Amino acid sequence: MGSVTAVGQATSLADRKRRAGQRMVIGLAGAGITAEERRLIELVRPAGFILFARNVEGPEQVRELNRELAGLVDPHDPALLTVDQEGGRVARVRDPATEFPPMLALGQGDDVGLTEEVGHTMGVELRAMGFHVNFAPVADVNSNPDNPVIGDRSFGDDPDRVARHVVAYAKGLQRAGVVACAKHFPGHGDTGVDSHLALPVVDRPLDSLRATELPPFAAAVAAGIGTVMSSHVMFPALDATWPATLSPTILPTLLRDELGFDGVVFSDDMEMKAVAGRWPVDAQVRQATEASVDVLLCCKEPALQVAMFEALVQLQEQSKAHEGASVTSVRRVEALRERFFLDAPRVPGLEQVGHPDHRLVAARARAQGGLS
């Protein structure tokens, strides 16, 4: 694995560029890699890549695309190949891969053994296609029935039940060798606005947030979840100025100090309207760093990807404190690779994708959740 210069030692521009790239995961426009994207990857040398439905033609093509992407970065900093494959309406790879029901079905069935089996089965298929990180499970408690973006993506509206199933799902994924990610900290379940479109505000007292939103994240951290994703949501009881992704208090106080999480924190997509264009890119990078976000997701737009990279480099040049924070973030990324890449389970064959046994697991999950 790569190494970083210790805080306090002189660092070169090359060091700062490497750290900037290692704090980014980027996406592509289509099912192949364009010449422009190759040049951008050579410039940024990102920590990893994220695939969406627009990048997917089928399991074999996905595996080959992941293999090709992995070959474009320094092998000393092996690529994190990531995806959002929750089940239900958020699934980037569909048939012939196994299609799992939304998490609400698992919560309604309330069989944590089955939830772990679903997580493991999904993890096996993702590993076969070359993925390392799945941005799941959703740890949000769906406390607002009018929530336009979470809904059946959540295991339900009871914090304890959600916590049990988050832990089980993450355990299954990670047993298959796929890093799980609890999202969207400190909670997106009580919003009435979709953060893809606008900036949501959850105006509830801190005690209420602790009682409802935090238990699933606390359980996930205690159970050893690999990563956490921040939310682009305002919580005035915690910070009246910045959403969680950009807040210098929310993640550092609640996630890092109170819950004791010292792993990798991913931002939600920085192209979402909750943050994109609302503040200058350099301000977003500064605030995300002060919020202890380690890796920024820039999922499609090359211009923003370049701007974020340049801002991450400049931030280190302007501030020793931010340079030190970047060193810490890269160390967390390296520790994640060491934990999950070394002694990882054998990569399954593509015949595991859509295997009849896996379809039976999905069918059981649907039946227990009352879905046809």
Order of alpha helices (4+ residues) and beta strands (2+ residues): alpha-beta-alpha-beta-alpha-beta-beta-beta-alpha-alpha-beta-alpha-beta-alpha-alpha-beta-beta-alpha-beta-alpha-alpha-alpha
